[in-house]
């Protein structure tokens, strides 16, 4: 069975992976004032993060229309797919998965399975790669969906944010909740697993890094792992050295720069990891 794969631009897998595995990517939108940009197509990560603090309007994000997903699914059908698996950012963060589900109902030639990853960034990406790997080994759709559903409960994305300011600007955080003054002194850790978001308030960056490493130690052993950051190459390189003995020893460990669609909410300077814990 030839299985086609579709995802959205929040998946943060490198372009070379998407091309190699013939994964169709549907971009979300980044809105700055009255201007809209297609994520990864019309707005580069470097340009976005460099200018994020100085945009005249704080960026907002939007999902593509149903037709964008219909086109992606139809393209996979035209290329010979007999079934399609479509992986997306958690519903608690975006209604992308709902739009994809509506679009899937318009495809009648082959079954289209919509997967809410319960995660974001390379958390979604690692789950998608698991499915691709199983398909390449000849596994049937039912077995792949069963394995992915199980892995979702064991998939985590965890990062130290440089500031809470961008969560406040985006409306995802009440300044009253923390107090305007306290926002300046907190190095928060954000954690997502199985559709649940947790935010830990840490007072110093040093303690935040210690806590990040502790969370990684608590997840041992790991089935898969990737590094993530928002325009923070130096920080992520330092973190790689700190945790070298805790991650699976493989030369192709992914490092993903988080899409502006997510970065608009968490800001530049964040770093951490996505991982699938072993059973």
PALO-695859 format. One line per 10 residues: number of its first residue (from 1); for each residue y, z, x of N, C-alpha, C. Coordinates in steps of 0.2 Angstrom, whole numbers. Each point is the difference from the previous one (the first is absolute). Last residue first. Layout:
% residues N
NUM> Y,Z,X,Y,Z,X,Y,Z,X; ...
END
This chain:
% residues 279
279> 15,130,42,-3,4,-5,-2,7,3; 21,-12,12,-8,-2,-1,-2,5,-6; 26,-9,2,-5,5,2,-7,-1,-1; 22,-16,3,-5,1,-5,-5,5,4; 28,-6,4,-7,1,2,-5,1,-6; 27,-4,11,-4,-1,-6,-7,0,3; 25,10,11,-6,-4,0,-3,-1,-7; 25,5,14,-6,4,-2,-6,-5,0; 30,2,0,-6,-2,3,-6,4,-2; 29,-7,-4,-6,3,-2,-6,-2,4
269> 23,-9,1,-1,6,4,-6,4,-2; 16,-14,-17,-3,-1,6,-2,6,4; -1,0,-27,5,-1,5,-3,-2,7; -8,4,-25,-1,5,5,4,-1,7; 2,-14,-20,-1,6,-3,0,6,6; 1,-24,5,6,2,-4,0,7,-3; -20,-10,11,5,3,4,7,2,-3; -18,-12,-11,-1,8,0,5,3,4; 2,-23,-2,-1,2,-7,-1,8,0; 1,-12,21,7,2,-3,-1,3,-7
259> -22,0,15,4,-5,-3,7,4,-2; -14,8,21,0,1,-7,5,-5,-3; -15,-3,22,7,2,-1,1,0,-8; -24,4,15,4,-4,-5,7,3,-1; -24,-2,17,7,4,-1,4,-4,-4; -28,2,5,6,-3,-2,6,4,0; -23,-2,16,3,4,-5,7,-3,-2; -19,-9,15,4,-3,-5,3,5,-5; -15,6,18,5,-3,3,5,-3,-5; -15,22,-3,-1,-7,-1,7,-3,3
249> -11,25,-5,1,-4,6,-1,-7,-1; 8,20,-18,-6,-4,2,2,-5,6; 14,23,-1,-1,-6,-5,-6,-4,3; 9,20,10,-2,2,-7,-1,-7,-4; 8,2,24,-6,3,-1,-3,1,-7; 22,-8,5,-4,-5,2,-8,2,0; 23,10,-7,-6,0,-4,-5,-5,3; 22,3,11,-2,6,-2,-7,1,-4; 10,-21,6,-2,4,6,-3,6,-2; 10,-13,-16,-6,-3,2,-3,4,6
239> 22,6,-7,-5,2,-5,-7,-2,2; 18,-9,11,-1,7,2,-5,3,-4; 7,-21,-6,-4,-1,6,-1,7,3; 12,-2,-20,-7,-1,-1,-4,-1,6; 24,3,2,-3,6,-3,-8,-1,-1; 14,-18,7,-1,5,5,-4,6,-2; 5,-18,-15,-5,-1,5,-1,5,5; 11,-3,-24,0,6,4,-5,-1,6; 5,-11,-23,5,-2,5,1,6,5; -16,6,-17,6,-4,-2,5,-1,5
229> -29,4,0,7,3,1,5,-5,-3; -29,6,4,5,-3,-4,7,3,2; -29,-4,8,7,3,1,5,-3,-4; -28,3,-4,6,-5,2,6,5,1; -30,1,-5,7,3,2,5,-6,1; -28,8,-10,5,-5,2,7,3,1; -20,13,-4,-3,-7,-1,5,-5,3; -1,27,7,3,-6,-3,-4,-6,0; -4,29,1,0,-6,3,3,-5,-4; 14,18,0,-6,-3,4,-6,1,-4
219> 22,7,-7,-3,-6,-3,-6,-2,4; 15,18,7,-4,2,-6,-4,-6,-3; 15,-4,18,-6,3,2,-4,3,-5; 20,-11,-5,-4,-4,3,-7,3,2; 18,14,-7,-3,-4,-6,-5,-5,3; 12,11,16,-5,5,-3,-3,-4,-6; 17,-11,11,-6,0,4,-5,4,-3; 21,1,-10,-3,-7,-1,-7,-1,4; 13,20,3,-3,0,-6,-3,-7,-2; 12,2,20,-6,5,0,-3,0,-6
209> 20,-11,0,-5,-4,4,-6,4,1; 18,10,-10,-2,-5,-5,-6,-4,4; 12,17,12,-5,3,-5,-3,-6,-4; 17,-7,14,-6,3,4,-5,2,-4; 20,-5,-10,-4,-6,1,-6,2,4; 11,18,-16,2,-4,6,-5,-6,1; -1,14,-20,7,1,2,2,-4,7; -16,-6,-22,-1,3,6,7,0,3; -13,-4,-25,6,1,4,-1,3,6; -16,-17,-16,1,7,3,7,0,4
199> -13,-15,-22,6,1,5,0,7,3; -18,-19,-14,2,7,2,6,0,5; -14,-17,-20,5,1,5,1,7,2; -21,-16,-12,4,7,0,5,0,6; -17,-17,-5,5,-1,-5,4,7,-1; -17,-3,17,-3,-1,-7,5,0,-5; 10,8,21,-7,-1,0,-2,-1,-8; 23,4,19,-3,-3,-6,-7,-1,1; 23,13,12,-7,-1,0,-2,-3,-7; 22,7,17,-2,-2,-6,-7,-2,1
189> 18,17,12,-6,-4,1,-2,-2,-7; 26,8,12,-6,0,-5,-6,-4,2; 21,13,11,-4,-6,2,-6,0,-4; 26,12,-3,-7,0,-1,-3,-7,2; 24,8,0,-4,4,5,-8,-1,-1; 18,-10,-14,2,-1,7,-5,3,5; 0,4,-24,-3,-6,2,1,-2,7; 9,20,-10,-7,0,3,-3,-6,2; 22,2,-11,0,2,7,-7,0,3; 3,-5,-23,3,-5,4,-1,2,7
179> -17,8,-18,7,2,2,2,-5,6; -21,0,-13,0,2,6,6,3,2; -3,-9,-21,-6,3,1,-1,3,7; 19,-13,-8,0,7,-3,-6,4,2; 2,-23,5,4,4,5,0,7,-2; -19,-17,-8,6,3,-2,3,4,5; -16,-23,1,0,7,2,7,3,-3; -6,-23,-2,-7,3,0,0,8,2; 19,-17,0,-1,3,-7,-7,3,0; 11,-11,19,-4,-5,-5,-1,3,-7
169> 11,13,18,4,-6,-2,-3,-5,-5; -12,19,9,6,2,-4,4,-6,-3; -17,-4,16,-3,2,-6,5,2,-5; 8,-3,21,-2,-7,-3,-4,1,-7; 6,19,14,6,-3,-2,-2,-6,-4; -13,16,13,-1,-1,-7,5,-4,-4; -10,-2,27,5,3,-5,-2,-1,-7; -14,-7,18,6,2,4,5,4,-4; -27,-1,-5,6,-3,-1,6,2,4; -28,-1,2,6,4,1,6,-4,-1
159> -26,-4,-11,6,-2,5,5,5,0; -26,-10,-10,4,6,1,5,-2,5; -21,-9,-18,6,-2,5,4,6,0; -27,-5,-7,6,4,1,5,-4,4; -26,0,-14,5,-4,3,7,4,0; -22,4,-11,0,2,7,5,-3,4; -4,-6,-23,0,8,0,1,3,7; -4,-24,-3,7,2,-2,1,8,0; -22,-10,4,5,0,6,7,2,-2; -17,-4,-17,-1,6,3,5,1,6
149> 2,-20,-12,1,6,-4,-1,6,3; -7,-19,11,7,1,1,3,6,-5; -23,-7,0,2,3,7,7,2,0; -8,-11,-19,-3,7,0,2,3,6; 5,-23,-2,5,4,-4,-3,8,0; -13,-16,11,7,1,3,4,4,-4; -21,-6,-9,-1,5,6,7,1,3; 0,-16,-17,-1,7,-3,-1,5,6; 2,-23,6,6,3,-3,-1,7,-2; -17,-9,18,2,-2,-6,6,4,-2
139> -7,-6,26,-1,5,-6,3,-3,-6; -1,-10,23,-4,-2,-5,-1,5,-6; 14,1,21,-7,1,1,-5,-2,-6; 24,-2,-1,-2,-5,6,-8,2,2; 11,13,-17,-1,-7,-2,-3,-4,5; 6,22,6,-6,0,-4,-1,-7,-2; 20,3,11,-6,0,5,-7,0,-4; 21,0,-12,-1,-6,3,-6,0,5; 6,20,-11,-3,-5,-5,-1,-6,4; 10,16,12,-6,2,-1,-4,-5,-5
129> 23,-2,5,-4,-3,5,-7,2,-1; 15,8,-15,-1,-7,-1,-4,-3,6; 6,22,1,-4,-1,-6,-2,-7,-1; 16,6,16,-6,2,2,-6,-1,-5; 23,-4,-6,-2,-5,5,-7,2,2; 12,15,-13,-2,-5,-4,-4,-6,4; 10,17,12,-5,3,-4,-3,-5,-5; 18,-5,13,-6,-2,3,-6,4,-3; 21,-1,-15,0,-2,7,-7,-1,2; -1,15,-20,5,-4,2,-1,-2,7
119> -15,11,-23,3,1,7,6,-5,1; -17,0,-18,2,7,0,4,2,6; -9,-22,-8,-2,3,7,1,8,-1; -5,-19,-19,5,5,2,-2,4,6; -9,-25,-9,-1,7,3,6,3,1; -12,-21,-15,6,3,2,-1,7,3; -14,-24,-5,-1,7,0,7,3,3; -10,-24,-12,5,3,4,0,7,0; -17,-23,-6,2,7,-1,5,2,5; -1,-26,-8,-4,5,4,2,7,-1
109> 9,-18,-13,-6,-4,4,-4,5,3; 21,5,-12,-7,0,-4,-5,-3,4; 26,12,2,-5,-4,4,-7,1,-4; 19,12,-7,1,-8,-2,-4,-4,4; 0,24,2,-2,-2,-7,1,-7,-1; 8,10,19,-7,-1,1,-3,-2,-7; 23,7,2,-1,-7,3,-7,-1,0; 6,21,-6,2,-4,-6,-2,-8,3; -3,17,16,-5,1,-6,1,-5,-5; 16,2,17,-6,-3,2,-5,0,-5
99> 19,13,-4,1,-7,0,-6,-5,2; -2,23,2,0,-1,-7,2,-8,-1; 1,9,22,-7,0,-2,-1,-2,-8; 22,5,10,-3,-7,2,-7,-1,-2; 17,19,-3,-4,-3,-6,-3,-7,2; 6,23,16,2,-7,-2,-4,-2,-6; -3,21,10,5,-2,4,4,-6,-2; -20,10,-10,5,5,0,6,-2,4; -19,-14,0,3,0,-6,6,5,-1; -10,-9,24,-1,4,-6,4,0,-5
89> -4,-22,15,3,7,1,-1,4,-6; -18,-20,3,7,1,-1,2,8,2; -20,-23,0,2,7,2,7,1,0; -21,-17,-11,8,0,1,2,7,2; -22,-18,-1,1,7,0,8,0,2; -18,-20,-11,6,2,3,1,8,0; -20,-22,-3,3,6,-2,6,2,4; -10,-20,4,-4,1,-6,1,7,-3; 14,-19,17,-2,7,-1,-4,0,-7; 11,-20,11,-7,1,-1,-3,7,-1
79> 23,-10,2,-3,-1,7,-8,2,-1; 14,1,-19,0,-7,3,-3,-1,6; 3,21,-9,-5,-3,-4,0,-7,3; 16,13,9,-6,2,2,-6,-3,-3; 22,-4,-7,-1,-3,6,-7,2,3; 7,9,-20,-2,-6,-1,-1,-4,7; 9,22,0,-7,0,-2,-3,-7,-1; 23,3,6,-4,2,5,-8,0,-2; 16,-5,-17,0,-6,6,-5,2,5; 5,16,-16,-4,-5,-3,-1,-5,5
69> 14,17,6,-7,2,0,-4,-6,-3; 23,-3,-2,-2,0,7,-7,2,1; 9,0,-22,-2,-6,3,-1,0,7; 7,19,-11,-7,-1,-2,-2,-7,4; 21,12,11,-2,-1,-7,-7,-2,0; 10,17,19,0,-7,-2,-2,-1,-7; 11,23,8,-6,-4,0,1,-7,-2; 18,17,12,-2,-2,-6,-7,-4,1; 21,19,12,-6,-5,0,-2,-2,-7; 24,9,14,-5,1,-5,-6,-5,1
59> 22,10,17,-5,-5,-2,-4,3,-6; 25,8,5,-7,2,3,-5,-5,-4; 25,-8,6,-4,3,-6,-6,2,3; 14,-8,16,5,2,-5,-3,3,-7; -11,1,25,0,-4,-6,5,3,-5; -7,10,22,7,-2,-2,0,-5,-5; -20,11,8,4,5,-1,7,-2,-2; -17,-16,5,-2,4,-6,6,5,-1; -4,-17,18,6,0,-4,-1,5,-6; -17,-4,16,6,0,4,6,1,-4
49> -21,-4,-10,1,7,3,6,1,4; -5,-22,-9,1,5,-5,1,7,3; -4,-18,15,6,-1,-3,1,6,-6; -21,-1,10,5,2,5,7,-1,-3; -18,-7,-13,0,7,1,5,2,4; 4,-23,-13,-5,3,5,1,8,0; 3,-19,-20,3,6,3,-5,3,5; -5,-19,-13,7,-1,0,4,6,3; -24,0,-1,1,-8,0,8,-1,1; -11,22,-2,-3,-3,5,1,-8,1
39> 8,10,-23,-2,5,6,-5,-4,4; 20,-10,-15,-7,0,0,-2,4,6; 24,3,-12,-3,-3,5,-8,1,-1; 26,1,-14,-7,1,1,-3,-3,5; 26,9,-8,-4,-5,4,-7,2,0; 20,12,-9,-2,-5,-4,-5,-5,3; 1,23,11,5,-2,-5,-2,-5,-5; -18,2,14,6,3,3,6,-3,-3; -29,1,-3,6,-2,-3,6,4,4; -27,-10,3,5,5,2,7,-2,-2
29> -28,-6,-8,7,-1,1,4,6,3; -27,-9,2,5,3,-4,7,-2,2; -23,-15,5,6,4,2,3,3,-6; -26,-8,5,6,-1,-5,5,4,2; -23,-11,13,5,5,0,6,-1,-5; -28,-8,7,7,-2,-3,4,6,-2; -20,-5,19,2,5,-5,7,-3,-3; -17,-7,18,2,-4,-6,2,4,-6; -6,6,24,-5,2,-6,2,-4,-6; 13,-3,20,-7,-1,2,-5,1,-6
19> 24,3,-4,-2,-7,1,-7,0,2; 8,21,-2,1,-3,-6,-3,-7,0; 3,12,20,-6,2,-4,0,-3,-7; 18,-4,14,-6,-3,3,-6,2,-4; 21,10,-5,-1,-7,-3,-6,-4,3; 0,27,-2,4,-5,4,-2,-7,-3; 1,21,-16,-5,-3,5,4,-5,3; 9,14,-18,2,1,7,-6,-3,5; 4,3,-26,-6,1,3,1,1,8; 16,-6,-18,0,6,2,-6,2,5
9> 4,-21,-12,3,0,7,1,8,2; -21,-8,-17,8,-1,0,3,2,7; -25,-12,-7,3,6,0,8,-1,0; -27,-12,-2,7,-1,-2,3,7,1; -25,-16,5,4,6,0,8,-1,0; -27,-11,-6,7,-1,2,3,6,0; -27,-8,2,5,5,-3,7,-2,3; -25,-13,-3,6,0,4,5,5,-4; -28,0,1,6,0,-4,6,0,4
END
